[in-house]
């Protein structure tokens, strides 16, 4: 065979191998990695429906102890959690022992201590489900239902990096004011027959309180991570400037990702791929407000990027803010496991899974239908972006095999 013919044959073989890899990953059933991801997906599907009647039985541990033991360097809760429904129901019903102003931040929240000493963050309802937040993609108040929806999307995507969240109705008079600190009590007021409070935060104003319907307030509770896992805050490398007319470097420098790859902790370990996973997650929920993120302290870059504070999501179902995906399309790389999971959620499977998961929550419906439709539409955009990267960079450079299973201490 002549040299020219050999080169043609070799090129054809390489092309077929590349197409085969794409086919196997798209189909989710071909390679060993894909089969593993398919099994994990089936487990997720099987555990998606939770029962409101679930209760912990035959255990000497509190629900808070159980949830605390789930936490590890790479997950907030494990792949299989038969007690999850019972823990969430405990969150939604446990007696409030103490109520205080929320931890520092820009948005209104309250810090509650539940029976047994468990701290939780309470975010009050601000908008009705069909309210559309106009303006910048990070505009508006926090959305309590977005925290609930984001937690269940984290389950569906298989990331398991978001703290547990559940919706809850609280009676402000009997459950909160009766155990509130003086600092929190001083922010309560009445608007007509409705009890309201405005708390303490950067943007908290007496003129903009959150109000109950009478004394009953709807909100979300986020389970506080165990104190044995202290958090470390990081500036997000793709954070926005929040200044009109001033762009961040990533917004004008097409080679920005190459610079990020040279900076710790993105020069080694899983952190950069975590950032890209998070970009996919944030794009799906419409969260353009992740200017900082948290990991566990002293992790050497090995712990996960924790998906905290997702309340600036699900604001405008008609807006697909593509700039959220900048880490993905600038770095043109994504985990194989993430890619496989996204493909398994195509053709309406994502919104269907979300409907199934969210039906459990005490304050459901969590999302209006336009937001569920937006999830499917945005997922198509993510998949198209990855495929474009594979066309320009090749599958081997785009799809990264990075499975890290660090043992629990």
C-alpha positions in Angstrom: 0.0 0.0 0.0 1.4 3.4 -1.0 2.2 6.0 1.7 -0.6 8.3 0.5 -3.1 5.4 0.8 -1.9 4.5 4.2 -2.3 8.1 5.4 -5.9 8.2 4.0 -6.7 4.9 5.8 -5.2 6.1 9.1 -7.1 9.3 8.9 -10.3 7.4 8.3 -9.6 5.1 11.3 -9.0 8.1 13.6 -12.2 9.7 12.4 -14.2 6.6 13.0 -12.7 6.3 16.5 -13.6 9.9 17.3 -17.1 9.4 16.0 -17.4 6.2 18.0 -16.4 7.9 21.2 -19.0 10.6 20.6 -21.6 8.0 19.8 -20.9 6.0 22.9 -20.9 9.0 25.2 -24.1 10.3 23.6 -25.8 7.0 23.9 -24.7 6.5 27.5 -24.4 2.7 27.2 -21.2 1.9 25.2 -18.1 2.3 27.3 -17.4 1.1 30.8 -17.6 4.7 32.1 -20.9 5.2 30.3 -22.3 2.0 31.7 -21.3 3.2 35.2 -22.9 6.6 34.6 -26.1 4.9 33.3 -26.3 2.7 36.5 -25.9 5.9 38.6 -28.6 7.6 36.5 -31.0 4.7 37.1 -30.3 4.8 40.8 -31.1 8.5 40.8 -34.4 7.9 38.9 -35.4 5.2 41.4 -34.8 7.5 44.4 -36.3 10.6 42.9 -39.8 10.3 44.3 -39.8 11.1 48.1 -42.6 10.4 50.5 -44.0 13.1 52.8 -44.9 10.3 55.2 -41.3 9.3 55.6 -40.1 9.1 59.2 -36.9 7.8 60.8 -37.4 4.5 62.5 -35.2 2.1 64.4 -32.3 4.6 64.8 -30.7 6.2 67.8 -29.5 9.1 65.7 -31.2 12.4 65.1 -31.9 13.4 61.5 -29.2 16.1 61.9 -26.6 13.5 62.9 -27.5 11.3 59.9 -27.1 14.3 57.5 -23.9 15.3 59.2 -22.4 11.9 58.6 -23.2 12.1 54.9 -20.9 15.0 54.3 -17.5 14.3 52.7 -14.8 16.1 50.7 -16.6 15.5 47.4 -20.3 15.3 48.4 -22.9 16.8 50.8 -24.9 13.6 50.6 -24.2 10.2 49.1 -25.6 8.6 46.0 -28.0 6.4 47.9 -29.9 8.1 50.8 -32.9 6.2 51.8 -33.3 8.5 54.8 -33.4 11.7 52.7 -37.1 12.1 52.7 -37.3 11.7 56.5 -34.5 14.2 57.1 -36.2 16.8 54.8 -39.5 16.2 56.5 -37.8 16.7 59.9 -36.5 20.0 58.5 -40.0 21.1 57.5 -41.6 20.3 60.8 -39.1 20.4 63.7 -39.8 22.9 66.5 -37.9 26.2 66.2 -35.8 26.7 69.4 -34.3 30.1 68.5 -34.6 32.7 65.8 -32.0 35.4 64.9 -31.0 37.7 62.1 -29.3 35.9 59.2 -25.6 35.7 58.7 -24.0 38.6 56.9 -24.8 39.0 53.2 -26.8 41.2 50.8 -30.2 39.5 51.1 -32.9 39.1 53.8 -32.7 35.8 55.7 -33.1 34.5 59.2 -31.0 32.1 61.2 -33.1 29.5 63.0 -32.1 26.8 65.4 -34.3 23.7 65.3 -35.0 21.2 68.0 -31.8 19.4 68.8 -29.6 22.4 68.1 -29.5 22.2 64.3 -28.9 25.5 62.5 -30.8 26.3 59.3 -31.1 29.4 57.0 -34.7 30.6 56.5 -35.3 32.6 53.3 -38.8 34.1 53.1 -41.2 34.2 50.1 -40.9 37.4 48.1 -42.6 36.6 44.8 -45.4 34.5 43.5 -44.4 31.6 41.3 -45.4 33.2 38.0 -43.6 36.5 38.8 -41.0 37.4 36.1 -37.9 39.2 37.4 -36.9 41.8 34.7 -33.6 43.6 34.3 -30.1 42.2 34.8 -29.8 38.4 35.2 -28.9 38.9 38.9 -31.7 41.4 39.6 -34.4 41.1 42.2 -34.8 39.6 45.7 -33.7 36.1 46.6 -36.2 33.5 45.5 -36.9 30.9 48.2 -38.4 28.4 45.8 -35.3 28.6 43.7 -33.3 27.2 46.6 -35.6 24.2 46.7 -35.5 23.7 43.0 -31.7 24.0 42.8 -31.3 21.4 45.5 -33.3 18.9 43.6 -31.6 19.7 40.3 -28.3 19.0 42.1 -29.7 15.5 42.9 -30.8 15.0 39.3 -27.5 16.0 37.8 -25.7 13.7 40.3 -23.4 16.5 41.6 -24.5 16.1 45.2 -22.8 19.4 46.2 -25.8 21.4 47.4 -26.8 21.5 51.0 -30.2 20.1 51.8 -33.2 22.4 51.2 -36.9 22.1 51.9 -39.9 24.4 51.8 -41.7 25.3 55.0 -44.6 27.3 56.3 -44.0 29.1 59.7 -46.2 31.0 62.0 -44.3 34.2 62.7 -46.1 34.9 65.9 -46.0 31.4 67.6 -42.9 29.9 66.0 -40.6 32.8 65.4 -41.3 35.9 67.5 -41.8 33.8 70.6 -38.1 32.6 70.4 -36.6 35.5 68.5 -33.6 37.6 69.7 -34.1 41.2 70.4 -32.2 42.1 67.2 -34.6 40.1 65.0 -37.7 41.3 66.9 -36.7 44.9 66.4 -37.2 44.4 62.6 -40.8 43.1 62.8 -43.7 45.3 61.8 -47.3 45.1 60.5 -48.6 46.0 57.1 -52.4 45.8 57.4 -53.2 42.4 58.9 -49.9 40.9 57.7 -46.9 40.3 59.9 -43.6 41.3 58.3 -39.9 41.6 59.1 -36.9 43.1 57.3 -33.9 41.6 59.2 -30.3 42.7 59.0 -28.3 42.6 55.7 -26.6 44.9 53.2 -29.8 45.6 51.2 -32.3 45.1 54.1 -34.6 48.1 54.4 -37.6 48.8 56.7 -39.4 50.0 53.6 -38.9 46.6 51.9 -39.9 43.9 54.4 -40.9 40.3 53.6 -44.6 39.8 54.7 -46.6 36.8 55.7 -50.2 36.2 54.8 -51.6 37.1 58.1 -49.1 35.3 60.4 -48.2 32.4 58.1 -45.0 32.9 56.1 -43.8 30.6 53.3 -40.1 30.1 52.9 -37.2 27.7 52.4 -34.9 26.1 55.0 -31.3 25.3 54.1 -29.5 22.8 56.4 -26.3 24.3 57.9 -23.2 22.3 57.0 -21.5 20.6 60.0 -19.1 22.8 61.9 -16.5 20.0 61.6 -16.4 21.0 57.9 -15.5 24.8 58.0 -15.8 26.7 54.8 -13.3 28.7 52.8 -14.6 31.5 50.5 -13.0 32.1 47.1 -13.6 34.7 44.4 -15.0 33.1 41.3 -12.6 33.4 38.4 -15.5 34.2 36.1 -17.2 36.6 38.5 -18.9 39.8 37.3 -17.8 43.4 38.2 -21.3 44.6 38.9 -20.2 47.9 37.6 -21.9 49.5 34.6 -19.4 50.0 31.8 -16.6 47.9 33.5 -16.0 44.5 32.1 -14.2 41.6 33.8 -11.3 40.2 32.0 -13.1 37.0 31.0 -15.7 39.2 29.2 -13.2 40.5 26.6 -10.2 38.1 26.7 -10.8 35.0 24.6 -7.7 33.3 26.0 -8.7 33.9 29.6 -9.1 30.2 30.5 -5.5 29.6 29.7 -4.5 32.2 32.3 -6.9 30.6 34.8 -5.3 27.2 34.2 -2.0 28.6 35.5 -3.4 29.8 38.8 -3.9 27.6 41.9 -6.1 25.8 42.6 -7.1 25.6 39.0 -3.7 24.5 37.8 -4.1 21.0 39.3 -6.9 18.9 40.9 -10.6 18.9 40.2 -11.4 22.6 40.9 -11.5 23.9 37.3 -13.8 21.0 36.3 -16.0 21.8 39.3 -16.2 25.4 38.1 -17.3 24.2 34.7 -19.9 21.8 36.3 -21.2 24.8 38.3 -21.4 26.9 35.1 -23.7 24.2 33.6 -25.7 24.1 36.8 -26.0 27.9 37.0 -27.0 28.2 33.3 -29.8 25.7 33.7 -31.2 27.6 36.7 -30.5 31.0 35.3 -28.1 32.0 38.1 -25.7 34.8 37.0 -24.8 35.8 40.6 -22.1 33.4 41.6 -19.4 36.0 42.3 -17.8 33.9 45.1 -18.0 30.3 46.0 -17.1 28.1 49.0 -15.1 24.9 49.4 -14.0 23.2 52.6 -11.0 24.7 54.4 -7.4 23.5 53.9 -8.4 21.2 51.1 -5.4 21.8 48.9 -7.9 22.3 46.0 -9.2 18.7 46.3 -12.7 19.4 47.9 -15.7 20.2 45.8 -17.0 23.6 44.9 -20.1 23.7 47.2 -23.3 24.8 45.5 -24.4 27.3 48.2 -26.8 30.2 47.8 -28.8 29.5 44.6 -31.6 31.9 45.3 -30.9 34.3 42.4 -32.2 31.7 40.1 -35.4 31.0 38.2 -36.1 34.7 37.8 -36.9 35.0 34.1 -37.8 31.8 32.2 -37.4 33.6 28.8 -33.8 34.7 29.4 -31.0 32.3 28.6 -27.9 34.2 29.9 -25.2 32.6 27.8 -22.4 34.4 29.6 -23.0 32.1 32.5 -21.5 29.3 30.4 -18.2 31.2 29.8 -16.1 28.7 31.8 -17.5 25.9 29.5 -17.1 27.5 26.2 -13.8 29.3 26.9 -12.1 26.2 28.4 -13.9 23.8 26.1 -13.7 20.9 28.6 -16.2 19.1 30.7 -16.3 15.9 32.8 -17.3 12.7 31.0 -19.7 11.9 33.8 -21.3 15.3 33.5 -21.6 14.9 29.7 -23.2 11.5 30.0 -25.7 12.7 32.6 -26.7 15.7 30.4 -27.3 13.4 27.5 -29.5 11.1 29.6 -31.6 14.1 30.5 -32.4 15.2 26.9 -35.8 15.1 25.2 -37.8 16.4 28.1 -36.3 14.0 30.7 -34.9 16.9 32.8 -38.2 18.7 33.3 -40.0 15.4 33.9 -37.4 14.5 36.6 -37.8 17.9 38.2 -41.6 17.6 38.3 -41.3 14.3 40.0 -38.7 15.5 42.5 -40.5 18.8 43.3 -43.9 17.2 43.9 -42.6 16.1 47.3 -42.0 19.5 48.8 -44.5 20.9 51.4 -44.7 24.2 49.5 -45.2 22.8 46.0 -45.7 23.7 43.2 -42.1 25.0 43.4 -41.7 26.1 39.8 -44.2 27.5 37.2 -44.3 25.6 33.9 -42.3 28.2 31.9 -39.3 27.6 34.2 -39.5 23.8 33.7 -39.7 24.3 29.9 -36.6 26.6 30.2 -34.6 23.8 31.8 -35.1 21.6 28.8 -34.3 24.5 26.4 -31.2 25.5 28.2 -30.0 21.9 28.4 -30.1 21.8 24.6 -27.9 24.9 24.6 -25.4 23.2 26.9 -25.2 20.1 24.8 -24.8 22.2 21.6 -21.9 24.1 23.2 -20.1 20.9 24.2 -20.6 19.5 20.7 -19.2 22.6 19.2 -16.1 22.3 21.4 -15.7 18.6 20.3 -15.8 19.7 16.7 -13.1 22.4 17.2 -11.0 20.8 19.9 -11.7 17.1 19.4 -13.5 14.7 21.8 -10.3 13.7 23.7 -9.5 17.3 24.6 -13.1 18.2 25.4 -14.3 15.2 27.4 -12.2 14.7 30.6 -12.3 11.5 32.6 -12.1 12.8 36.2 -13.8 10.7 38.8 -12.7 11.4 42.3 -14.0 9.3 45.1 -12.3 10.5 48.3 -13.0 8.4 51.3 -15.0 9.8 54.3 -12.8 10.6 57.3 
